Amino acid sequence: MTVERKLGKATQAIHAGERGTSVTEKSGMPLLPPIYQNSTFRFTTAAECAEAFRDEESGYVYTRWGNPTQEVLENKLAVLEAGEAALATASGMGAVSTALLTALTDGGHVVAMANLYSATFQILNEDLRRFGIETTFVDATDLSHIERAIRMDTKVLYLESPTNPLLKLIDLRGAAEIAKTHGLISMIDNTFATPCGQQPINLGIDVVIHSMTKYLSGTGAVIAGAIVADKAFVTHAKKGALRNFGAVISPFNAWLTLHGITTLPLRFARHCENAVRVAGFLETHPAVAWVRYPGLQSHPQHELAQQQMEAFGGMITLELKGGRTAGEHLVDHLERCALAVSLGDVRTLICHPASTTHSHVPAEIRQQIGITDGLVRISVGLEDIEDILADLKQALETCAS
């Protein structure tokens, strides 16, 4: 009897989901999954076409409904995140909105982490509120806050861990248990950690969301998102909110993301390796007030990070002693680290959240959740570490002068 051995992450990233996906019957299958860059699919008979509309598993009809290139990407991502199924979307926010609309079909209430990506905060605090769906924002690092916020009509628990940009961690296993006890759908944005850093489904979370624009594609060439969950949720999302609201990924972006994922384990390991060095350097620099990185012992939740994360990621947040003036001075004097608002790129990116990614969050709320005017976020890239450190060092020296 042959015992099936679980494949490693690098092997999964390269091979998972790629068999049996070609529509050709000829021999000589393409080594790389091809792009099916077309909007619709033709049929040979009326009966065949009708069957495809009746049973979508029998064939492809229209790319807004599904596409072979998209399907390969979804199959690969489902394996990496240890989920039953996945759904690719046109953007990370397309994934967030599709997941929330799927879970909140009949309205309801959401409990969410207070420190969220600003666009996610906006959709919960403004857009869904216009449809009568309320959200209570809590500090989910204390699980008792989640318990107290749950109401009779609560349907969703929405989390990030690590959070954007403060890198706070949530006890995902504990949060998932609370959600299950109260019959809630638990969701997490896993963009910062990636499936190489943590697999929330294995910790009990129901729905995992990604901005594939970031680490999964890896080069800053794509806008894309994804949802990973059980097959019933993904099917509901695909046939409902995604199809009807139209946040559908293009075949070309699906193809680019698909090939980006093949190198994710290698890239993410280097991101983490470089980030540990950068965080350690910043922690000892006299111009820096404090540093947050889950891999540092000084992180308030370092022990939790060790328990639920396989790797600590490439994101670092720091506060400069000189406040906003020093933060702006730092980003203005960097030579190689790019001033840009995205993350997970091969390049090191740096930004000032209060004036960029979280500028649409009201100032009083930013202050309440800890996004100060002197906060700086770094997405550590894949450059030679000595070059990254040298660039940061020379820029920090100008802050102190």
C-alpha positions in Angstrom: 0.0 0.0 0.0 1.4 3.4 -1.0 1.0 6.1 1.6 0.3 9.5 0.0 2.8 12.1 1.2 1.8 15.7 1.6 3.7 17.9 -0.8 5.8 20.8 0.4 4.9 24.4 -0.1 7.3 25.0 -3.0 6.1 21.9 -4.8 2.5 22.9 -4.3 3.2 26.4 -5.5 4.6 25.1 -8.8 2.4 22.1 -9.5 -0.9 22.3 -7.6 -4.0 22.7 -9.7 -2.3 22.4 -13.1 -3.3 18.9 -14.2 -6.4 18.3 -16.4 -7.0 22.0 -17.2 -6.4 22.1 -20.9 -9.4 22.1 -23.2 -7.5 20.5 -26.0 -7.6 16.7 -26.7 -4.4 16.6 -28.6 -1.2 15.2 -27.1 1.7 17.6 -26.2 0.2 19.5 -23.3 1.6 23.0 -22.7 4.1 23.0 -19.8 2.8 26.4 -18.7 -0.9 26.9 -18.2 -2.0 29.0 -21.2 -4.0 32.2 -21.2 -7.6 31.8 -22.4 -7.9 35.4 -23.3 -11.5 35.3 -24.5 -14.8 36.6 -23.2 -17.0 33.7 -24.3 -16.9 30.0 -25.4 -18.7 28.4 -28.3 -20.6 25.1 -28.5 -21.3 22.6 -31.3 -25.0 22.0 -30.6 -27.9 23.7 -28.9 -28.2 20.8 -26.5 -24.6 21.1 -25.5 -25.0 24.9 -24.9 -28.2 24.3 -22.9 -26.4 21.7 -20.7 -23.6 24.1 -19.9 -26.2 26.7 -18.7 -28.0 24.1 -16.7 -24.8 22.5 -15.2 -21.9 24.9 -15.1 -19.5 22.1 -14.1 -20.0 20.6 -17.6 -18.2 23.4 -19.4 -17.3 27.1 -19.7 -19.9 29.6 -21.0 -18.7 33.2 -20.4 -15.6 34.5 -18.7 -17.6 36.5 -16.1 -18.9 33.1 -15.1 -15.5 31.3 -15.2 -12.4 30.8 -17.3 -9.9 27.9 -17.5 -6.9 30.2 -16.7 -8.8 31.6 -13.6 -9.6 28.0 -12.6 -6.0 26.9 -12.5 -5.1 29.9 -10.3 -8.0 29.1 -8.0 -7.1 25.4 -7.7 -3.5 26.3 -6.8 -4.5 28.8 -4.2 -7.0 26.5 -2.6 -4.2 23.9 -2.1 -1.8 26.5 -0.7 -4.4 27.8 1.8 -5.6 24.3 2.8 -9.1 25.2 1.7 -11.8 23.3 -0.3 -12.1 25.9 -3.0 -11.0 29.4 -4.1 -12.4 32.3 -6.1 -10.2 34.8 -7.9 -11.4 38.4 -8.1 -10.4 41.6 -9.9 -8.8 43.2 -6.8 -8.3 42.7 -3.1 -11.3 44.9 -2.4 -13.3 42.9 -4.9 -12.5 39.9 -2.7 -13.5 41.8 0.5 -16.7 43.1 -0.9 -17.7 39.8 -2.5 -17.0 37.8 0.7 -19.0 40.2 2.9 -21.9 40.5 0.4 -22.1 36.7 0.3 -22.2 36.3 4.0 -24.6 39.2 4.5 -27.2 38.3 1.9 -30.1 39.0 4.3 -28.4 41.9 6.2 -27.1 41.5 9.7 -24.3 42.8 11.9 -20.5 42.6 11.7 -17.9 42.5 14.5 -14.6 43.7 13.0 -11.0 44.4 14.1 -10.7 48.2 14.8 -7.3 48.3 13.0 -8.1 47.4 9.4 -6.9 48.4 6.0 -8.6 51.7 5.3 -10.7 50.6 2.3 -12.0 47.7 4.3 -12.9 50.1 7.1 -14.7 52.3 4.7 -16.8 49.5 3.2 -17.8 48.4 6.7 -18.3 51.8 8.2 -19.9 53.6 5.3 -21.0 51.5 2.3 -22.6 48.6 4.1 -24.1 50.9 6.7 -26.1 52.6 3.9 -27.7 49.2 3.3 -28.6 48.8 7.0 -25.7 46.6 7.9 -23.9 47.8 11.0 -20.4 47.1 12.2 -19.0 47.2 15.7 -15.2 47.8 15.7 -13.3 46.2 18.6 -9.7 45.6 19.7 -9.7 42.0 18.8 -6.3 41.3 20.4 -8.5 40.8 23.5 -10.9 38.1 22.6 -13.4 39.2 25.4 -14.0 42.4 23.3 -15.3 40.1 20.5 -17.6 38.2 22.8 -19.1 41.4 24.2 -19.7 42.9 20.8 -21.7 40.0 19.4 -25.5 40.7 19.0 -28.4 38.5 18.1 -28.1 39.6 14.4 -24.3 39.3 14.2 -23.3 37.2 11.2 -19.7 37.9 10.5 -16.4 38.2 12.5 -13.9 40.1 10.3 -10.2 40.1 11.1 -6.7 40.9 9.9 -3.6 39.4 11.5 -1.0 40.8 11.3 -3.0 44.0 11.0 -2.3 46.9 8.5 -0.3 48.8 9.5 0.3 48.2 13.2 1.1 44.5 12.9 -1.1 43.5 15.8 -1.9 39.8 16.0 -5.2 38.0 16.7 -5.4 34.7 18.5 -7.0 33.1 15.4 -7.8 29.7 17.0 -9.5 31.4 19.9 -11.4 33.9 17.6 -12.5 31.0 15.4 -13.9 29.1 18.4 -15.9 32.2 19.5 -17.3 32.6 15.9 -18.3 28.9 15.8 -19.9 29.0 19.2 -22.1 31.9 18.1 -22.8 30.6 14.6 -20.8 33.4 12.9 -18.8 33.2 9.6 -15.2 34.1 10.5 -13.1 35.9 7.9 -9.5 37.1 7.8 -7.5 39.1 5.4 -4.3 37.0 5.1 -2.5 39.3 2.7 0.4 40.2 5.1 1.1 36.6 6.2 0.4 34.7 2.9 -0.2 31.0 3.1 3.6 30.6 3.6 3.3 32.6 6.9 0.1 31.1 8.3 -2.9 29.0 7.1 -5.9 30.4 9.0 -8.3 27.6 7.8 -6.1 25.1 9.7 -6.7 27.3 12.8 -10.5 27.2 12.3 -11.2 30.4 10.3 -13.9 29.9 7.7 -13.0 32.4 4.9 -9.5 33.6 3.9 -9.2 36.8 1.8 -6.1 38.0 -0.2 -5.1 41.0 -2.1 -3.1 39.0 -4.7 -1.8 42.3 -5.9 0.8 41.9 -3.1 2.9 38.9 -2.2 1.1 36.3 -4.3 1.8 38.0 -7.6 5.0 39.6 -6.2 6.1 42.1 -8.9 3.6 44.9 -8.7 2.3 44.2 -12.2 -1.2 42.9 -11.3 -4.3 44.0 -9.5 -6.1 40.9 -8.2 -7.8 39.3 -5.2 -9.0 36.0 -3.9 -11.4 34.2 -1.5 -10.6 30.8 -0.1 -13.3 28.9 1.8 -15.4 25.7 1.7 -17.0 24.8 -1.6 -20.5 25.9 -0.6 -19.4 29.5 0.3 -17.2 29.8 -2.8 -20.0 28.6 -5.1 -22.5 31.0 -3.5 -20.0 33.9 -3.9 -19.2 32.9 -7.5 -22.8 32.6 -8.6 -24.0 35.6 -6.6 -22.0 38.6 -5.6 -19.1 38.1 -7.9 -21.1 37.4 -11.0 -23.7 40.0 -10.4 -21.5 42.9 -9.1 -18.8 42.0 -11.7 -15.5 42.0 -9.8 -14.2 39.4 -12.2 -10.4 38.9 -12.7 -9.2 39.2 -16.3 -7.6 36.0 -17.8 -4.3 37.9 -18.3 -4.1 39.0 -14.7 -5.0 35.5 -13.6 -2.2 34.2 -15.7 0.3 36.7 -14.4 -0.7 35.9 -10.8 -0.6 32.2 -11.4 3.1 32.4 -12.5 3.9 34.8 -9.6 2.6 32.2 -7.1 5.1 29.6 -8.4 7.9 31.5 -6.7 6.0 32.6 -3.6 7.7 30.3 -1.1 11.2 31.3 -2.3 10.4 35.0 -2.4 8.6 35.0 1.0 11.5 33.3 2.7 13.8 36.0 1.4 11.3 38.7 2.4 11.3 37.3 6.0 15.1 36.9 6.1 15.6 40.5 5.1 12.9 41.9 7.3 14.4 40.3 10.4 17.7 42.1 9.7 16.0 45.4 8.9 13.9 45.2 12.1 16.9 44.5 14.2 18.8 47.4 12.8 15.9 49.8 13.2 15.3 48.7 16.8 18.8 49.9 17.8 18.8 53.2 15.9 18.7 56.3 18.0 16.3 58.1 15.7 13.6 55.3 16.1 11.2 55.4 19.0 9.9 51.8 18.6 9.6 49.0 16.0 6.9 46.5 15.5 7.8 43.2 13.8 6.3 39.8 14.9 9.7 38.2 14.6 11.2 40.5 17.3 11.1 39.4 20.9 10.1 43.0 21.7 6.8 42.6 19.8 4.1 42.5 22.5 2.6 39.3 20.9 5.8 37.6 19.8 4.8 34.4 21.7 1.5 34.2 19.8 3.3 34.8 16.5 5.5 31.8 17.3 2.5 29.7 18.0 0.4 30.4 14.9 2.8 31.7 12.3 5.3 29.6 10.3 7.1 32.8 9.2 6.8 36.4 10.3 6.6 38.2 7.0 8.2 41.1 5.3 6.3 44.0 6.9 7.7 46.4 9.5 6.2 49.4 11.3 8.1 52.0 13.2 7.7 55.3 14.9 10.3 58.0 14.6 11.2 60.2 17.5 10.8 63.3 15.4 7.1 62.5 14.5 5.6 63.4 11.2 8.4 65.7 10.2 11.0 63.0 10.7 8.8 60.5 8.9 8.5 62.7 5.8 12.2 63.5 6.0 13.0 59.8 6.0 11.0 58.9 2.9 12.2 62.0 1.1 15.9 61.0 1.5 15.8 57.3 0.6 17.6 56.5 -2.6 16.7 52.9 -3.4 13.7 52.1 -1.1 10.7 53.3 -3.1 8.0 55.6 -1.7 4.9 53.7 -2.7 1.7 52.6 -1.0 1.6 48.9 -2.0 3.5 46.0 -0.4 4.8 42.5 -1.1 6.8 43.7 -4.1 10.3 42.5 -5.0 11.3 46.1 -4.3 11.5 47.6 -0.8 8.6 50.0 -0.4 8.0 52.6 2.3 5.0 54.8 3.1 3.5 57.1 5.6 0.1 55.6 6.5 -1.5 58.7 8.0 -1.1 60.7 4.8 -1.6 57.8 2.3 -3.1 54.4 3.0 -5.1 55.5 6.0 -5.7 59.2 5.1 -9.4 58.5 4.5 -9.8 57.2 8.1 -10.9 60.1 10.3 -8.0 61.6 12.3 -9.6 60.9 15.7 -10.1 57.2 14.8 -6.5 57.0 13.5 -5.3 58.3 16.8 -7.6 55.9 18.8 -6.2 52.8 17.0 -2.6 54.0 17.1 -1.9 55.2 13.6 0.1 58.3 14.6 1.4 61.0 12.3 5.0 59.7 12.9 4.2 56.1 11.8 6.1 54.7 8.9 5.5 51.3 7.2 8.1 49.3 5.3 7.6 46.4 3.0 11.0 44.9 2.9 11.9 43.7 -0.6 14.4 41.2 -2.1 17.4 43.4 -2.7 20.7 42.6 -1.1 20.2 43.2 2.5 23.4 45.3 2.9 22.0 47.7 0.2 18.7 48.0 2.0 20.4 48.7 5.3 22.8 51.2 3.8 19.9 53.2 2.3 17.9 53.3 5.5 21.0 54.2 7.5 21.9 57.2 5.3 18.3 58.5 5.3 18.0 58.1 9.1 21.2 60.0 9.6 19.7 63.0 7.8 16.7 62.8 10.2 19.1 63.2 13.2 21.1 66.0 11.7 
